[in-house]
């Protein structure tokens, strides 16, 4: 079985019930107590980190937020219409016609033979293109369609992000081929083409994954750079904050603020959560994340995948090697990459994955607070999932 769509992998192999039970085998004390412990330490300290007001993220600074929110709301309806149209255009064998723009975007000399729907995606239509290359050798490509105005920034961001990651680790990231808009204006759809990989429905080897991920991060290190990305990228179908910041504390505060804003937009205000979130921004975050940049310390920006849960990691059938895809890339503190592995719904939460990564990338100082930072970093992915799926158990995590 071949899967290149993260949400396809999620639905096929990991039922939701598997994602909302169990306790982290690495936790040594109650997470709530630890948060309270650090907050108490915060009250006693004078970190000098930016205040909540300094880091506020008003709606006036997001002039496109309302437009993009509407685009995200329309996405499921547009995807449904797209799938209906493609079904009508398919032949009796299930082959779908390929748009001229897609054919023109394939590598020079490639002859497409046929394309079939491949997998089930929550916010895109995915397919496999079977072809022969310029030498007559069989080859395949992965094709993704996103309908409506959301498709342009979403797939452009994914293409640019995947290209940057591919340039760092071509043995770890499938090669992005092209992205663009279909010439058939009645479909109002954008496309992304990547190299196709034949994956097995298994979790990656922790040793191999840890070594490859760490090598990619270290190669991307930008000692005098900034945090963020030069083009908008998306966490699934949701926009995320990627504006350039000199300080990791400032960037993470805004990243978390945007994720929380979208959660509230979807689910409404939960008073207890709202109070806790305010304390995180005003006390916990400046103390815990600010410590990374205190006393002469500095966080080096590294390019991360940004959405590296088990559904966006595949194991190649022929080699057993891990590959990563469906990125939400930006320059960050490299430890941010592992925050998503903390989520109880993901099978990457096994401590072996974090341990193997840390064999190659040691924790930042203060090292003893690595696990606390990891817990806080996981909040972003929980807010984003809650924003995508109203009523998700992730909001209580």
N, C-alpha and C positions, 0 to 999 in steps of 0.2 A: 504494500500500500504506500502511496506517495502523498504526502501532505506538505503544503507550503503555506497554508493559511493558518495563522495562530488560533483564530477563533474556531476554525474547522477542527483543529487538533483538540481543542478544549472540549467541544461537544462530542467528538467521536470517542475519546479515550477516558475522559475524566468527568463522570456525572457530577452535578452540583453537590449532591449529598456527600461526595468524597472531599469537598473543598471546605466544608463548614464544621468539621468535627476534628477532634484530636488536639493534643497539646504539643508544643514545641519541645523536642527532646533535648534541646540545648539550653533551655531556660533554667536558671538555677534559683530564681526568686520571682515572685509575682510581678508582672510587668507594671501594674498600677503602683505597687509599692516602690518600684524603682523610679518611676516617673516622679512620685512624691518626694523621694529621697533627693533626686537631682534638683527639683524645684526648691526644696528647702535650702540646698546648697546655693542655689541661685540668689535667694533672698539675702543671704549673707555676703555674697560676692559683689564686687564692683567691676564688672567685665569691661565696661566702656563700649559694649556693642551697641549698634543702632537700636533705637526704641521702636515700638510698634508704629508710632506715628511717622517716624522716619521711613519706615518700610511700607507704609500704607499703599494700597493699590486700588485707587478709586476707579469708578466706572468711566470717568471722563478720560482716563489714560488708556481705556480700551474702547475706542470709538467703534470698532468693528464687532464687539462682543455680541450685541443684539442680533446683528446680521448673521453671524456664524452660529449663534444659538438656533436661529430659525432654519439655517441650512442643516444642522444636525437633526432637528425635529423632522424635517422633510425627507431625510436620507432613507429611512425604511420604506416609505411609500414609493419613492423614486426607484429604489432597488427592486421592489416588487414589480413595478411596471416594466423595468428593463428585463427582468427574467421572463416575464410574460411575452415580451416582444421577441426575445431570443428563442424562446420555445416555439413560437409560431414560425420563425425563420429556419429552424433546424430541420434536417432531413429525417427520413424514417429510421436512420441508424443513430440518430442523436447528435450528428455532427453539426456544429454551428458555423455559420459563414464568418469569415474573417474580413474585417473592414480594411479598405485600402490603406488607411493610415497605419494599421498594425503590420500589414504585409511590407509596406515601405520601410518600417522601422526595424525589421529583422536584419541580421548581419548580411552584408553583401554576398550574393550568390546563393542564399538560402532559398529553398523551395519548400513552402508549407504544403503538407499533404492533407491534413485534416486537424480539426480542433474539437475537443469534447469538454463538456462541463466537468469540473473536477473539484470535489469537495463541496461543503455547505458553509457559507460565510454569513456572519450577522450583518455586515455593512459593505460587502462587495460581492461581485460575481467572479468566480475563479475558474480557470480552464487550463488544459494542457494542450499545447500545440505540438504535433508530431511533424517532423520535417526532415529534409536531407540538407547537408551543408554544401559548400561550393565544390567539395571533392567527391560528393555522392555518399558521404558517411551519414548514417542515421543520427539525428539529434532531436532534442526536445526543448521546449521553452515553457515557462510558467507565465500565464496571462491573468491579469487582474483588471476588472472594470469597476469603477465607482461612478454612479450616476449623479447628475446635477452639479451645481456650482461648487459643492464641497469637494468634488473629485480633483479639481485643479490643484488647490493648495495641499490637499492630503497626499496625492500621489507624487507631486513635485517634491514635497518634503521628504517622502519616503525614498524617492529615487536619489536625491542629493545626499541624504544621510547614508543610504546603503552604499553609494559610490565612495563616500569618504571612508566608510568602514572597510569596504573591499580593497581600497588602496593600501590599507594598513595590514590586512589579513586575507589574502585571496584564497587561502586554504581553509578559511573559516566562515566566509561570507559568500553566498552565491552571487555571481556577476550580474549587476544590473545592466540591462541592454538599452532600454529606451522608455520614455513616457511621453504622453501627448493626448490629443483629443481625437476622437473618432471623426472621420469625414462625414459619416451619416448624421446629419444634424437632427434627424427625428429621434435619435437615441440620446442626444445631449449627455454624452458619456466620455470619461477620460480613462486612459489605459496605462498599465505598467507591465513591462516585459522583463523577466529575469531568466537567468540560467535555471534549468530544471534539475532538481536532485531527487533521487529515489530514496525515500526515507522509510525506516521501520518504525512501528508504533511502540517504541521503548524509550526509557529515559537515558540520557547521555551518561557516559562514564565520567565520574567525578574528577578523576586524575587528568584525563584528556581535556575536559572542559575547563578546569581550573587553570591549566597551563596555557591553553590557547587564549582564553579571555584575558588573563594577566598580561600575556605578551602583547596583545592588541592594545590594551590600555597603556602600557609602558611605552610602546612605540609612538603613541599619540601625544605624549606629554608635551605641554606647551608652557614652559617655565615662566615666561613673561606675558602670557596670554590672559584672556578673560573667560568668564563662564557664560554659556549661552550658545547660540548658533546663528549663522548668518541668514538663515531662511526659516520660515515657520515650519515646525514639525508637529506631528499629531500623535497622541497616545491613543491608539485605536482610531476611532472616529472623532476624538475629542481634542480640541486645541490645548496646548500647554504653553506655559510661559518660557520663552527662550531669549528674552532681551539680554543684551550684553551687560555684564556686571563685573567690576573689578574684585569684589568680595564674594566669596562663597556663602558667607552668612547672609548677605543681602540677596543673592540670587535664590538660595533655597527658601528664604522667607517668601519671596514673590512666587516662586514655583508652587509652594504649598498653599499660598493665598489663592492662586488661580484655581487650583484643584478643589479647595474648599468652596470657593464661589460657585463652581459648577455643581458641586454636590448640593448646596443650598438651593440653587436654581431648579434642580430636579426634584428634590425631596422636601424642600421647605426647611425652616429653622427648627432644630431640636435644641431647646434651651440649655439642657445640660451639656450637650456637645459644644454648643456655641460658647459657653463659659469656659469649658476646658480648652477649646481652640484659642480663645483669647489669651489664656494663661501660657499656652505653648508659645505664642508669638511674642508676648511681652516678657516672659521670664525664662522658660525652658530653652527655647531656641537660641537666644543670645548667650546663655550660659553654656549649653552643650555644644552647639556648633561654633559659637564665637570662640571657644577655647582652642579650636583648630588654628585660629589666626591671632592668638594672644601670645604675649611673651616672646615675640620675634618669630613665631612659627608662621608658615605659609602653606596654603593648599595649592598644589599644582593642577591646573585644569587638564583633564584627560577626556578624550572622546568616548562616550559610553553609548551602548545600544539604546538604553532608555526604557525598554519594555521587555526585559529578558526573563519572562516566565517560561515554564516548561512547554507551553504551546507555541513558542517562537524559537524553539531549539529542536532540530531534527538530527537523527542518527542515520547516516548514509548506509544503505543496505549492503553495498559492495565492500565498504572499507571499515565500517563501524565508527567512522570519525564524526564528531559533532559539527553542526553548521547552525548559524544563527540568521534570522530573517525578520521581516515585519518590524523594522526599527522605529524608534521615536528619538533619534539621536540629538545630543547636545553635549557641550563641554561641561564637565561637572567634577566634583570630588569623586574619585574612582569608587569609593565605598558606596556611593549612591546606587550603583548598579546592582548591589546585592540586597538592597532594601526589599525588593519585590519577592525575594526568596524567603522572606520572613512570613509572608502571608500564609495563613493556615490552609487556604484552599489550594495552594500550589504544592506539588510533590517535590519541587526543588528546595523545599524547606529542610530537607534532611541535612544534618550538620556537616556531612562529608563534603558537600559542595562548597560551603563557605571555608571549611578547613583547607581544602586543596587550593582554593584561590589564594588564601592568605599565606600559603607556603611560598608563593611567588611575589605577592604584593603584601608586605607587612602592614599591619594597621598603622594609621596615622597617630601621632601624639596629640592628646593623651591616649596612649594605647589601652589603658585600663577602662576607657569609656567607649571602646569600639562597639560593644554589644548594645549599649544604650543608644549610640548614634544609629546603629542598624535598625533598632526598633522605631526610632523617630523617622528615619528615611522610608520605612514601610508605610507611613501614614499617607504619603502622596498616592501610592497605587491603590490604597483602599478608598480614598476620596474619589479617585477617577473611576473606579469600578462602580461605586455607588452612584456616581453621576450618570453613567451609561445605563445601568440597570436599576430603576427605581425600586426601593425597598430591599436592596441587596443586603445580605448579612455582613458584607464588608464594612458597612457603616458602623457596625457595633464592634469591629475588631480593634 
